[in-house]
Amino acid sequence: MAVFWTLKLYIPAIRGSTPRIITASAGWKQSLLAACDTLRRPYFPLLWCPFGLPQSILANYVVGGPAVQYTREILTTSDGGTIALDWAVSPKSQSAAAAAASGHRDDSEATVVIFPGFGNSAQTRYIRSVVHRLITSTERRYSVAVAVFRGYDGLKLTSPQYHNLSSTADVAHLITHARAKATARQHARPNVYGIGFSLGANYLLKYVGDSVSACGVDAALCYASPYNLMKLVTQHDQRNGATRPHQRMAAAAYRALESRSARFLKSTVADNRSAFSAQIDSKRFDYDAVMNASSVKAFSSAFSAPLYGFPSYAEYYQTASSEHSIAGVMVPTVCISACDDPIVTETCIPDREVWTGNRNVALITTERGGHLGWLTGVSGRQSWMVDSMEQLLAALHAQTATASASAVSQCSADRATDSKE
């Protein structure tokens, strides 16, 4: 019987399927297909590990990524908070730095700012894989920075704000700084792109949609965004009563992740308690309740919601959800999700009408891939996510570079006409 059920689940899981694309623009869909063979051919999950949950564990905690060196740039926000950009170091960037020091123009074609998932950093395995692919690209030169949020990866909290999912002010600060730095380096308007993963993708998508015409990136890629945080927590609450073995496994894995995430959040607050002394003294939030929180939802209810002025965690999550920002997106933005993602399940993906209501957005879904997994091949070291990222970014770069060139030409023509008049 065990063999029967194993084969019944395994055989359908290893079958490849072509990614699906939903967008209001048929022309854009065709251009993406033409530029990305990862979208034209079927995605076959890792042969010996095709299921979403184990793929997610392998990709995020087991399979090693290539070594990448970074230099950290500390930034101070308007409220006195501390954030940072970890700039990837490569032979290309070293030669570019030497050129800049000698007064020559940096020939980087684009700057990419990466927003990792919850608790992740520039040294997280999948982030290193993505960064390494970009800085070693033979097709074009990228200058790559990884965002470091408040309280993450060794940063101290220097203002009474932490893990505020409802605000994209820090995202805007990081992108604005990266663009200014690229402009100074290249002496021209640079192309700046954002790539987000999981919760970082939610931040980025919300920023792009809420910024409207003031958006600081020319295009964005968002992998495994949760889209709707209330749906996310609700679906996992419902899983606790699951009866099927794979559902119970997914529920247990999520509870373990929740517990670990809550410990991370609580320890950061405890280690930086002095940053919140005024809020604790004024009873803005109950410190003891925060320390007793056993899940991210409980932490949000005890800490984030009251600190940021929300009556409950539900209103806080509603405001923080990127799904409501998709309609406002005004730059090319591609979102990629796996239907077997054990964390951000298929029910969290916005309905088709959301994607077809804005010509600037496209949704790509795969049947398999897990949460930031998308491993393929036999060895476990091949990543469809990294391959698709490189191809999609190149396609977006070609699209935005053409648009920028057209704008410059039009500007020049307008100036010539004005001078004649």
C-alpha positions in Angstrom: 0.0 0.0 0.0 2.8 2.4 0.9 4.5 1.7 -2.5 1.2 2.3 -4.3 0.6 5.7 -2.7 4.3 6.7 -3.2 4.0 6.0 -6.9 0.6 7.6 -7.1 2.0 10.9 -5.7 5.5 10.7 -7.2 4.8 10.0 -10.9 2.5 13.0 -11.4 4.9 15.2 -9.5 7.9 14.6 -11.8 6.0 15.3 -15.0 7.1 18.6 -16.4 4.6 21.4 -17.2 5.1 24.7 -19.1 4.8 27.8 -17.0 1.6 29.8 -17.4 1.6 33.5 -18.1 -1.3 35.8 -17.3 -1.1 39.5 -18.5 -3.4 42.0 -20.2 -0.7 42.6 -22.9 -0.6 39.9 -25.5 2.4 41.6 -27.1 4.4 41.6 -23.8 3.5 37.9 -23.3 4.9 37.1 -26.7 8.1 39.1 -26.1 8.7 37.4 -22.8 8.2 34.0 -24.4 10.6 35.0 -27.2 13.3 36.1 -24.8 13.0 33.4 -22.2 13.3 29.7 -23.0 12.6 28.9 -19.4 9.0 30.0 -20.1 8.7 28.2 -23.4 9.9 24.8 -22.2 8.4 22.6 -19.4 9.8 23.0 -15.9 10.8 19.6 -14.5 11.2 19.6 -10.7 14.2 17.9 -9.2 13.9 14.2 -10.1 14.5 12.7 -6.6 12.7 15.5 -4.8 9.8 16.9 -6.8 7.5 17.9 -3.9 7.0 21.5 -2.7 7.9 21.1 1.0 11.1 19.2 0.7 12.2 21.3 -2.3 11.7 24.4 -0.1 13.9 22.9 2.6 16.6 21.8 0.2 16.9 25.1 -1.6 16.8 27.3 1.5 18.7 25.2 4.1 20.7 22.4 2.4 21.9 23.1 -1.1 24.9 25.4 -0.9 25.3 28.6 -3.0 28.5 29.9 -4.4 30.7 32.2 -2.3 30.1 35.9 -2.7 31.9 38.8 -1.1 30.2 42.1 -0.2 31.0 45.5 1.1 28.4 47.0 3.4 27.1 50.6 3.1 25.3 51.8 6.1 22.4 54.3 5.6 20.4 56.4 8.1 16.7 57.0 7.6 14.8 60.2 8.3 13.7 58.9 11.7 17.2 57.9 12.7 16.8 54.2 11.8 19.7 52.1 10.4 19.4 50.2 7.1 22.1 49.1 4.7 23.1 47.9 1.2 25.5 45.0 0.8 27.2 45.6 -2.5 28.5 42.4 -4.2 32.2 42.4 -5.0 33.4 40.7 -8.2 36.3 41.1 -10.7 34.0 43.2 -12.8 33.0 45.5 -10.0 36.6 45.8 -8.9 37.7 46.9 -12.3 34.7 49.3 -12.4 35.7 50.8 -9.1 39.3 51.3 -10.4 37.9 53.0 -13.4 35.7 55.2 -11.3 38.6 56.1 -9.1 40.6 57.2 -12.2 37.7 59.4 -13.4 36.5 57.1 -16.1 32.8 56.3 -16.7 31.5 53.0 -15.1 30.2 50.8 -17.9 27.7 48.9 -15.7 24.6 48.5 -17.7 22.3 48.3 -14.8 22.0 48.4 -11.0 20.0 45.6 -9.3 18.7 45.9 -5.7 17.7 42.6 -4.2 15.1 42.3 -1.3 15.5 39.0 0.5 12.8 37.0 2.3 12.0 37.2 6.0 15.1 36.8 8.2 17.3 36.3 5.1 20.5 38.1 4.2 23.1 38.5 1.4 24.7 35.3 2.6 21.5 33.2 2.4 22.0 30.4 -0.1 19.4 31.3 -2.7 20.5 35.0 -2.5 24.1 34.1 -3.1 23.1 32.0 -6.1 21.1 34.9 -7.6 23.9 37.4 -6.9 26.6 35.2 -8.3 24.7 34.6 -11.5 24.3 38.4 -12.0 27.9 39.5 -11.2 29.4 36.7 -13.4 27.0 37.3 -16.3 28.8 37.3 -19.7 25.9 39.0 -21.4 25.9 42.3 -19.5 27.4 44.1 -16.5 25.3 44.4 -13.3 26.0 46.3 -10.2 24.2 44.3 -7.4 23.2 45.3 -3.9 21.3 43.3 -1.3 19.0 45.2 1.0 19.5 44.9 4.8 16.5 45.9 6.8 16.4 47.2 10.4 17.5 44.7 12.9 18.6 42.2 10.2 22.1 40.7 9.8 23.8 42.5 12.7 22.2 45.9 12.3 21.2 47.5 15.6 17.8 49.2 16.0 18.5 52.9 16.3 14.9 54.2 16.3 11.6 52.8 17.6 10.6 51.0 14.4 11.1 47.4 13.4 9.5 44.9 11.0 6.9 47.4 9.8 5.3 45.6 6.9 2.8 48.3 6.3 5.4 50.9 5.3 7.7 51.0 2.2 9.6 54.0 3.3 12.8 52.0 3.8 12.5 50.3 0.4 12.1 53.7 -1.2 15.2 55.0 0.7 17.3 52.1 -0.4 16.3 52.3 -4.0 16.7 56.1 -4.1 20.2 55.8 -2.7 21.1 53.1 -5.2 19.9 55.1 -8.1 21.7 58.2 -6.9 24.9 56.3 -6.5 24.6 54.7 -10.0 23.9 58.1 -11.5 27.0 59.6 -10.0 29.0 56.6 -11.1 27.8 56.6 -14.7 27.2 60.3 -15.2 23.8 59.4 -16.9 20.4 58.1 -16.0 21.0 54.5 -15.1 18.6 51.5 -15.3 17.7 50.3 -11.8 15.8 47.1 -11.2 14.4 45.5 -8.1 14.2 41.8 -7.4 12.2 40.6 -4.4 11.8 37.2 -2.8 9.0 36.0 -0.5 8.3 38.8 2.1 10.9 40.9 0.3 8.8 40.5 -2.9 5.7 41.7 -1.0 7.7 44.8 0.1 8.9 45.5 -3.4 5.5 44.9 -5.1 3.8 47.1 -2.6 6.4 49.9 -3.1 6.1 49.7 -6.9 2.3 49.9 -6.8 2.0 52.5 -4.1 4.7 54.8 -5.7 2.9 55.0 -9.0 4.8 57.5 -11.2 7.4 58.2 -8.5 8.7 54.6 -8.6 12.5 54.5 -8.4 12.9 51.2 -10.3 12.6 50.7 -14.0 11.2 47.2 -13.7 10.7 44.6 -11.0 10.7 40.8 -10.5 8.9 39.3 -7.5 9.3 35.6 -6.6 6.9 33.9 -4.2 5.3 37.0 -2.8 2.6 36.3 -0.2 0.4 39.0 -1.8 -2.4 38.8 0.9 -1.1 38.3 4.4 -4.5 37.7 5.9 -5.1 34.8 3.5 -1.7 33.5 4.4 -2.3 33.3 8.1 -5.9 32.1 7.7 -5.0 29.2 5.4 -2.4 28.0 7.8 -4.8 28.2 10.8 -7.2 26.0 8.8 -4.4 23.5 8.1 -4.1 22.6 11.8 -7.2 20.4 11.4 -5.8 18.6 8.3 -6.2 14.8 8.1 -4.2 13.9 5.0 -0.5 13.0 5.7 1.1 15.5 3.4 -1.2 18.3 4.7 -0.2 17.4 8.3 3.4 17.5 7.3 3.0 21.0 5.7 1.1 22.2 8.8 3.8 20.9 11.1 6.6 22.5 9.0 4.8 25.8 9.0 4.3 25.7 12.8 8.0 25.1 13.1 8.8 28.0 10.8 6.3 30.2 12.7 7.9 29.4 16.0 11.5 30.0 14.7 10.3 33.3 13.1 8.7 34.5 16.3 11.9 33.7 18.3 13.9 35.8 15.8 11.5 38.8 16.0 11.3 38.6 19.8 15.1 38.3 20.3 15.6 41.4 18.1 13.2 43.4 20.2 14.7 42.1 23.4 18.3 42.9 22.2 17.3 46.4 21.3 14.8 47.1 24.1 16.4 50.5 24.8 15.2 51.7 21.3 11.6 51.2 22.5 11.9 52.5 26.1 9.6 55.4 25.5 6.9 53.2 23.9 7.2 50.6 26.6 6.9 53.3 29.4 3.9 54.9 27.7 2.2 51.4 27.3 2.2 51.8 23.5 2.6 48.1 23.5 2.8 45.4 26.1 6.4 44.2 26.3 5.6 41.1 28.2 2.9 40.1 25.7 5.5 40.5 22.9 7.9 38.3 24.7 5.2 35.6 25.2 4.2 35.6 21.5 4.5 32.1 20.0 3.8 33.0 16.4 4.3 35.8 13.9 0.6 36.6 14.1 0.8 36.8 17.9 3.9 39.1 17.6 2.1 41.3 15.1 -0.9 41.5 17.4 1.1 42.4 20.4 3.8 44.6 18.9 3.5 45.7 15.2 -0.2 46.6 15.2 -0.3 48.8 18.3 3.1 50.3 17.6 2.1 51.4 14.1 -1.4 52.6 15.0 -3.6 49.7 13.8 -6.5 48.5 15.9 -5.7 44.8 15.2 -3.3 42.6 13.4 -6.0 42.0 10.7 -6.0 45.7 9.7 -2.3 45.8 9.9 -2.0 42.7 7.5 -4.6 44.2 5.2 -2.6 47.4 4.8 0.7 45.5 4.4 -0.6 43.2 1.6 0.8 43.9 -1.8 -2.3 42.5 -3.6 -4.0 45.9 -3.2 -1.1 47.7 -4.9 -1.0 45.8 -8.2 -3.5 48.1 -9.9 -1.2 51.1 -9.4 2.0 49.5 -10.9 3.3 51.7 -13.7 6.6 49.9 -14.5 7.1 46.4 -16.1 6.6 44.0 -13.2 6.7 40.2 -13.3 5.5 38.1 -10.4 6.4 34.4 -10.2 4.7 31.8 -8.0 4.7 28.0 -7.6 1.3 26.4 -7.2 2.7 23.8 -4.7 4.3 26.4 -2.5 3.8 25.1 1.0 4.0 28.5 2.6 2.4 30.9 0.1 -0.2 28.4 -1.2 -2.1 28.8 -4.5 -5.1 30.4 -2.7 -2.9 33.4 -1.9 -2.3 34.3 -5.5 -4.7 37.1 -6.7 -7.4 36.3 -9.1 -6.9 36.5 -12.9 -8.9 39.8 -13.1 -6.2 41.5 -10.9 -3.5 40.6 -13.4 -5.5 41.4 -16.5 -6.5 44.7 -15.1 -3.1 46.3 -15.5 -0.9 46.0 -18.7 2.2 46.6 -16.7 2.1 43.4 -14.7 2.4 39.7 -15.5 2.0 36.6 -13.4 4.0 33.5 -14.1 3.0 30.3 -12.3 4.5 26.8 -12.3 2.9 23.6 -11.1 5.9 22.7 -9.0 8.8 24.5 -7.3 7.9 24.9 -3.7 8.8 28.1 -1.8 11.8 29.6 -3.5 12.8 26.1 -4.5 12.4 25.5 -8.2 15.3 23.0 -8.2 15.6 21.0 -11.4 17.8 18.3 -13.0 19.4 15.4 -11.0 22.2 16.9 -8.8 20.1 19.4 -6.9 22.3 22.3 -8.0 20.4 23.5 -11.0 17.8 26.2 -10.3 15.0 27.2 -12.6 14.5 30.3 -10.4 18.0 31.5 -11.1 17.8 30.7 -14.8 14.4 32.4 -15.2 15.6 35.4 -13.2 18.5 36.0 -15.5 16.4 35.7 -18.6 13.5 37.8 -17.4 15.8 40.5 -16.1 17.6 40.6 -19.5 14.2 40.8 -21.3 13.1 43.7 -19.0 16.4 45.4 -19.4 16.0 45.3 -23.2 12.5 46.6 -22.9 13.3 49.5 -20.6 16.5 50.4 -22.3 14.6 50.7 -25.6 12.0 52.9 -23.8 14.7 55.1 -22.3 16.5 55.5 -25.6 13.2 56.5 -27.2 12.5 59.0 -24.4 16.0 60.5 -24.8 15.6 60.8 -28.6 12.2 62.5 -28.2 13.7 64.9 -25.6 16.5 65.7 -28.1 14.0 66.3 -30.9 11.9 68.6 -28.6 15.0 70.6 -27.7 16.0 70.9 -31.4 12.5 72.1 -32.3 12.5 74.6 -29.4 15.9 76.0 -30.5 14.6 76.5 -34.1 11.6 78.4 -32.8 
